[in-house]
Amino acid sequence: MPAKAANPLDRMFHPESIAIVGASATNLEGSWVRRLINFGYTGQIYPINPKATEIDGLKAYPSVRDIPGPVDYAIFNIPARLTPQIMADCVAKGVRYVHVFAAGFSEIGTEEGKQTEVRLKQIAKEGGLRVLGPNCMGIYCPASGMTFNPDFPKEKGKVAFVSQSGAESMRLVFLAQDLGIYFSKVISYGNAIDLDAHDFLEYLSGDDETEVIACYIEGLHQGPRFLSAIKRCLQRKPVIVLKAGLTESGAGAAASHTASLAGSKAVWDAFFKQTGAIPASTMDEVADIVQAIQRMVAPKGRRVAIVGRGGGIGVIAADICERAGLKVPPFHPETQKKLLEIIPEAGAGVRNPVETTLGMGGAVDFYRRGLPIVDADPATDVILVHMAIDVYGGHTPDLPQRVTDAADALCEKAKTLRKPLAAALFTGGHADTIMAVVAAREKLTKASIPVFTGVESASRAISKFASYSLAHPQ
Amino acid sequence: MPAKAANPLDRMFHPESIAIVGASATNLEGSWVRRLINFGYTGQIYPINPKATEIDGLKAYPSVRDIPGPVDYAIFNIPARLTPQIMADCVAKGVRYVHVFAAGFSEIGTEEGKQTEVRLKQIAKEGGLRVLGPNCMGIYCPASGMTFNPDFPKEKGKVAFVSQSGAESMRLVFLAQDLGIYFSKVISYGNAIDLDAHDFLEYLSGDDETEVIACYIEGLHQGPRFLSAIKRCLQRKPVIVLKAGLTESGAGAAASHTASLAGSKAVWDAFFKQTGAIPASTMDEVADIVQAIQRMVAPKGRRVAIVGRGGGIGVIAADICERAGLKVPPFHPETQKKLLEIIPEAGAGVRNPVETTLGMGGAVDFYRRGLPIVDADPATDVILVHMAIDVYGGHTPDLPQRVTDAADALCEKAKTLRKPLAAALFTGGHADTIMAVVAAREKLTKASIPVFTGVESASRAISKFASYSLAHPQ
């Protein structure tokens, strides 16, 4: 027996049976039934379709009421106007959780849409049934074989994402996949007539499968409960919050998208200050911060050692770091002296930023001999390697090989470093180079080195992770 | 005869003869001689090497003094300590311009380096010879076949770049090449013991081959002359200035890189305010702003119409635009009404941002039927299309084709639009998609649609171009 009581939402993420209301008998490709089967859901699937007896090899039922066994979870893939009746059927059947995928409720702004939503809510509440949605993608949980997108990865991970937007939930999963980051649970919760962001956050705060939580919010229905849920999560794990609609333009868009009152910037500034939640402003930044958290040792300070080639590039990188809230101080004199011994050329900087030695093998050689020196420097806390090898090679045939060699050398050396390490790897626009960069990125992320598209995104993520880790020492 | 007097620097960019001092007789690959021959320089090349009689099929001379004909331009590819003597030879020979490629002067901080630089400067000044450098890459001018990098494109363009950093000059040329943008002249000027940023800017202000000027500066030797040169340029054409070293970290790095006093942020803020020069903070941003200037109709205001898929993505995009100094106001009611007619689905926004219709062909269909409606909207000035089609497709086999179809449809429709148009095209991390995105980017840029990596970079560039164009109405 587990020591702690199971959270009732556990069953929602691991249902033993799922009814699909509005299961298509003709369009199997892309159907919810096919999606669950293909994704590896092993529980009972009940297709509901009054005109079919069998769908995709499974017995179909005219109504939820006709299902012989118990039903944990039902997905409503039907027009909005039909949902109250089906909800009543689900109550009668004793269904525990309903995901209303359908749109066409309060978010479209019509009187009919609003009234349907009110009725739906009332039926569920009176029947003691919990509702996810309406107007949402629902649940992605690789461990239980649940997904709303057939192309999502089946790999399990330790990141949870709670999203008011369905599109953002898809965007983050794919962005993260490209970086080798996977999820425990993703919840797109839509209009939230019942289960809301704070319910999922409270659940995730105690979920052992989740180490990092990210959240996309346009507006809140219950501010105080959200605040307390976020605080509870932050006692145990980092939480990243992308609050969209903080500008006038964004607030207008949010009102149109989810009928949300976006809330004032001052209120949200206070929220971040009070809770210590990590703020993000784009989905790419969310993925970057997750990478930093999952792959870097917690920084003990904000002082960055920059390693790369190109004096001017180093100056710009230093400016970018400071604008992101970091510092690029000079290395300790002893460090500079040691670096000078391995970089004999005139003009190459050793102060910080330090330049990798010139020539084709410069980066590789420096990673091997120079990184340990930088790692031992007492004046800096984090190492940021910008692999701007393209600058010196342009579109030469040997560039892909050089990118590969540099990645191999960095992966090898990274194991021996004690400081947190991050890599900025510029993709470029040339086909051969891009392929090499994609392969190098995969190598680096597999070696647990976070890879960012540039110094700008890297420094933002490092700075935000540093703020979190300095406020939450292990 | 030309109506205006030729600028004396014209000859430096179009020399009739070039002497290479320190021409290698053994390492031909990668040599300055081979570089000029391969790049198409058609003037006379004189290799100088006391130990060779012929290099790469050209007669070699022991000294500049031994060259039979006149010499317009000499490149010093020799150690710093040898440069004063060779400079004296050049004065004796009557060489007009010398590019001192060598490093090892004041920038390394040694007494010897500083003294060599002083002597070099004195000899050149007394001899009436103009010097480019030392410690710099020199000139890239596709029209005359001059280059310092063998992999630079031979295509001529209308952009000039004046750079205190050699690495940055390479980075911008390659970044721009990936976007289909080419150069009239690129000058990496290094320590500037004689010819300095203001000399090149004054020249470029009157250069008919140059329509846009960009500039990378760490520190100035003659502030007032720089200021007046920038003002003169801005009377005729846009000038983008990347002033590096404006933070404490960056200023420290600049001191180490080019021994520059970076100058205070307040002074540079005043500079930008007074001149109207377009500020940039990264090289990617310079390339983005150049794209906006070269490819967009001048915006008549700051109000952006956002077109794409995904409600939450639209909210974030609106926030990003406003943070970049733009606005995303609601469309005129008439526009919304017309859009609703072609987007019948529940939940798709028509207020602004407008969502392209769902499904595989959604983007293509919207570009054809919806863009003309957005183009006619009186409440917005610029159209920003974010082609986040990957969000809805993930890593599906048909995504590359969809990216291609969307790009084709946008290219076709773009010709008919009157408003300035920009595209944000997210690269993604999946090999097949990336290849399709690279191909789509090429199509779009060839159709003169600026392509940015995301809404963030797009909105920054649009905002800065709008500031310039509103202050400089045509």
Boltz contact constraints between the chains, C-beta under 6 A:
constraints:
  - contact:
      token1: [A, 103]
      token2: [B, 346]
      max_distance: 6.0
  - contact:
      token1: [A, 103]
      token2: [B, 347]
      max_distance: 6.0
  - contact:
      token1: [A, 104]
      token2: [B, 346]
      max_distance: 6.0
  - contact:
      token1: [A, 107]
      token2: [B, 347]
      max_distance: 6.0
  - contact:
      token1: [A, 108]
      token2: [B, 346]
      max_distance: 6.0
  - contact:
      token1: [A, 151]
      token2: [B, 394]
      max_distance: 6.0
  - contact:
      token1: [A, 151]
      token2: [B, 395]
      max_distance: 6.0
  - contact:
      token1: [A, 151]
      token2: [B, 396]
      max_distance: 6.0
  - contact:
      token1: [A, 165]
      token2: [B, 311]
      max_distance: 6.0
  - contact:
      token1: [A, 165]
      token2: [B, 312]
      max_distance: 6.0
  - contact:
      token1: [A, 167]
      token2: [B, 310]
      max_distance: 6.0
  - contact:
      token1: [A, 167]
      token2: [B, 312]
      max_distance: 6.0
  - contact:
      token1: [A, 167]
      token2: [B, 313]
      max_distance: 6.0
  - contact:
      token1: [A, 167]
      token2: [B, 391]
      max_distance: 6.0
  - contact:
      token1: [A, 168]
      token2: [B, 312]
      max_distance: 6.0
  - contact:
      token1: [A, 170]
      token2: [B, 391]
      max_distance: 6.0
  - contact:
      token1: [A, 171]
      token2: [B, 391]
      max_distance: 6.0
  - contact:
      token1: [A, 174]
      token2: [B, 394]
      max_distance: 6.0
  - contact:
      token1: [A, 178]
      token2: [B, 429]
      max_distance: 6.0
  - contact:
      token1: [A, 244]
      token2: [B, 315]
      max_distance: 6.0
  - contact:
      token1: [A, 244]
      token2: [B, 316]
      max_distance: 6.0
  - contact:
      token1: [A, 245]
      token2: [B, 315]
      max_distance: 6.0
  - contact:
      token1: [A, 247]
      token2: [B, 319]
      max_distance: 6.0
  - contact:
      token1: [A, 247]
      token2: [B, 322]
      max_distance: 6.0
  - contact:
      token1: [A, 249]
      token2: [B, 318]
      max_distance: 6.0
  - contact:
      token1: [A, 249]
      token2: [B, 321]
      max_distance: 6.0
  - contact:
      token1: [A, 249]
      token2: [B, 322]
      max_distance: 6.0
  - contact:
      token1: [A, 249]
      token2: [B, 327]
      max_distance: 6.0
  - contact:
      token1: [A, 249]
      token2: [B, 328]
      max_distance: 6.0
  - contact:
      token1: [A, 250]
      token2: [B, 315]
      max_distance: 6.0
  - contact:
      token1: [A, 250]
      token2: [B, 318]
      max_distance: 6.0
  - contact:
      token1: [A, 250]
      token2: [B, 319]
      max_distance: 6.0
  - contact:
      token1: [A, 253]
      token2: [B, 314]
      max_distance: 6.0
  - contact:
      token1: [A, 253]
      token2: [B, 315]
      max_distance: 6.0
  - contact:
      token1: [A, 253]
      token2: [B, 318]
      max_distance: 6.0
  - contact:
      token1: [A, 253]
      token2: [B, 353]
      max_distance: 6.0
  - contact:
      token1: [A, 254]
      token2: [B, 315]
      max_distance: 6.0
  - contact:
      token1: [A, 256]
      token2: [B, 349]
      max_distance: 6.0
  - contact:
      token1: [A, 256]
      token2: [B, 351]
      max_distance: 6.0
  - contact:
      token1: [A, 257]
      token2: [B, 311]
      max_distance: 6.0
  - contact:
      token1: [A, 257]
      token2: [B, 315]
      max_distance: 6.0
  - contact:
      token1: [A, 257]
      token2: [B, 349]
      max_distance: 6.0
  - contact:
      token1: [A, 282]
      token2: [B, 316]
      max_distance: 6.0
  - contact:
      token1: [A, 310]
      token2: [B, 167]
      max_distance: 6.0
  - contact:
      token1: [A, 311]
      token2: [B, 165]
      max_distance: 6.0
  - contact:
      token1: [A, 311]
      token2: [B, 257]
      max_distance: 6.0
  - contact:
      token1: [A, 312]
      token2: [B, 165]
      max_distance: 6.0
  - contact:
      token1: [A, 312]
      token2: [B, 167]
      max_distance: 6.0
  - contact:
      token1: [A, 312]
      token2: [B, 168]
      max_distance: 6.0
  - contact:
      token1: [A, 313]
      token2: [B, 167]
      max_distance: 6.0
  - contact:
      token1: [A, 314]
      token2: [B, 253]
      max_distance: 6.0
  - contact:
      token1: [A, 315]
      token2: [B, 244]
      max_distance: 6.0
  - contact:
      token1: [A, 315]
      token2: [B, 245]
      max_distance: 6.0
  - contact:
      token1: [A, 315]
      token2: [B, 250]
      max_distance: 6.0
  - contact:
      token1: [A, 315]
      token2: [B, 253]
      max_distance: 6.0
  - contact:
      token1: [A, 315]
      token2: [B, 254]
      max_distance: 6.0
  - contact:
      token1: [A, 315]
      token2: [B, 257]
      max_distance: 6.0
  - contact:
      token1: [A, 316]
      token2: [B, 244]
      max_distance: 6.0
  - contact:
      token1: [A, 316]
      token2: [B, 282]
      max_distance: 6.0
  - contact:
      token1: [A, 318]
      token2: [B, 249]
      max_distance: 6.0
  - contact:
      token1: [A, 318]
      token2: [B, 250]
      max_distance: 6.0
  - contact:
      token1: [A, 318]
      token2: [B, 253]
      max_distance: 6.0
  - contact:
      token1: [A, 319]
      token2: [B, 247]
      max_distance: 6.0
  - contact:
      token1: [A, 319]
      token2: [B, 250]
      max_distance: 6.0
  - contact:
      token1: [A, 321]
      token2: [B, 249]
      max_distance: 6.0
  - contact:
      token1: [A, 322]
      token2: [B, 247]
      max_distance: 6.0
  - contact:
      token1: [A, 322]
      token2: [B, 249]
      max_distance: 6.0
  - contact:
      token1: [A, 327]
      token2: [B, 249]
      max_distance: 6.0
  - contact:
      token1: [A, 328]
      token2: [B, 249]
      max_distance: 6.0
  - contact:
      token1: [A, 346]
      token2: [B, 103]
      max_distance: 6.0
  - contact:
      token1: [A, 346]
      token2: [B, 104]
      max_distance: 6.0
  - contact:
      token1: [A, 346]
      token2: [B, 108]
      max_distance: 6.0
  - contact:
      token1: [A, 347]
      token2: [B, 103]
      max_distance: 6.0
  - contact:
      token1: [A, 347]
      token2: [B, 107]
      max_distance: 6.0
  - contact:
      token1: [A, 349]
      token2: [B, 256]
      max_distance: 6.0
  - contact:
      token1: [A, 349]
      token2: [B, 257]
      max_distance: 6.0
  - contact:
      token1: [A, 351]
      token2: [B, 256]
      max_distance: 6.0
  - contact:
      token1: [A, 353]
      token2: [B, 253]
      max_distance: 6.0
  - contact:
      token1: [A, 391]
      token2: [B, 167]
      max_distance: 6.0
  - contact:
      token1: [A, 391]
      token2: [B, 170]
      max_distance: 6.0
  - contact:
      token1: [A, 391]
      token2: [B, 171]
      max_distance: 6.0
  - contact:
      token1: [A, 394]
      token2: [B, 151]
      max_distance: 6.0
  - contact:
      token1: [A, 394]
      token2: [B, 174]
      max_distance: 6.0
  - contact:
      token1: [A, 395]
      token2: [B, 151]
      max_distance: 6.0
  - contact:
      token1: [A, 396]
      token2: [B, 151]
      max_distance: 6.0
  - contact:
      token1: [A, 429]
      token2: [B, 178]
      max_distance: 6.0
  - contact:
      token1: [A, 431]
      token2: [B, 438]
      max_distance: 6.0
  - contact:
      token1: [A, 434]
      token2: [B, 434]
      max_distance: 6.0
  - contact:
      token1: [A, 438]
      token2: [B, 431]
      max_distance: 6.0
